[in-house]
Amino acid sequence: QVQLMESGGGSVQAGGSLRLSCGVSGTIYCRDDMSWYRQTPGKEREFVAGIDVDGRQTTYADSVKGRFTISRDGEKEAVYLQMDSLKPEDTAPYYCKTKFGNLGTAGRCVLDAWGQGTSVTVSS
């Protein structure tokens, strides 16, 4: 089974920076896009940033464009989120997500995998 584990969250003043990491472990039958989501209190979980399988193409929510940078390391099976110019509205637990496959899916990346989250708090 594939497991995701986030780290790097914490508390920071507005305008500061944090770097989130997400490591992937377990039996990996395929590789697919990876992404970051956040769960703002009172709102549904929302997409923050995504990166394709080879790390060449990225996508960002409008609210974080120019401030956040997503990257991945294929050798380490890890994805990162560099967060700069943080705002109080960025406060939320952040989750990494990918798709994976197993023998039942013939190795196709069709099953969702989520981490447990890492908390980010940005104060004014």
N, C-alpha and C positions, 0 to 999 in steps of 0.2 A: 504494500500500500504506500502511496505517496503522502508525505507529511510536509507541511510548510510551517516555518517558524519565523516570526518577525522579531526584530529588536531595534534599538536605537531611539525609541520614543523617550520623552521626558518633558520637562517644563522649561520654557524659554520666554524671554521678554519679546514683545513685538519688535520686529525688525531683525531678530536673531535667526539662527540657522540650526537645522537638525538634519541628520542623515539616517534614514531608515534602511534596514537590511532585511532580506527575506531569504532564508536558505531552504533548499529542497532536499529531502532525503527519502530513502526507500527505493523500491524497485521502479526504475524509470524506463518505460517502454517507448516513449515518444517525447518530443519536445514541441512546445507550442507557445503562443503569445503569453506574456505575463502582464499583470496589471496590479494597480493599487486602487483600493476603495477606502472610503471613510464613512463613518456613521455619526453624523452630527446629531446631538440630542434633539428629539422632536422631529427628525427628518428620516426618510428612508436612506438606506445605504446608497452612496453615490460614487460614480466612477471618478477617479482622479487622474490617472495616467496609465498608459499602456505601451508595451514595446513588443515588437515582433520577434520571431524565433531566433533570428541572427543578430538582433540588436541594432538594426539599421533604420528602422522606421518607428517613430514614436507618435503618440497621440496624447493630448492633454485636455482636461476640462478648461473651459474659458476662465474660470475663476483662479486657476493656478498658472496659466501660461506666462512665461517670462520669469517665473519665480521658482518653479519646481523642475527638476530634471530627473528622468528615469533612465536607468542603464541596467545592463545585465552582464554577468560573467559566466560564460558557458562552461568553463573548466570547473568552476565552483558550484554550478547550478544555483546561482543566486541572482536576485534582482535588488536594485537599490533605488531609493528615492531621496535625492538631495533637495532639501527644502530651504530656500533662502527668502529673506524679506517676509518672514512669517507674520501673519495677522491673527488677532484673537478669533476671527471667524474660522480659522484653520483648526481650531481645537476640536479634537475628535479622536476616537480610536481608529487606527489605520490597519487595513487588512490587505494582504497580498493574495492574489488569485491566479490560478492557471488551470489548464485542462490536462488531463492525463488519460492514459489508456492502460488496459490490462489484457490478459489472455481472452477474456470474454468479449472485448471490443476489437480483437485482432490487432492490438497495438495502436488503434486509432485514438487520437486525442479528443475524446468526446465527454469525459467525466469531469465535473467541476471539483477543484480542490481549493480549500480556503485555509488560511492560517488562523490563529486564535486572536491576533490583533496586538498592536502596541499603541499605548496611549500617548497623545501629543496634547500638551496644554500650552497655550500662548496667552500671556497676560499683557494688559495694556501698559 
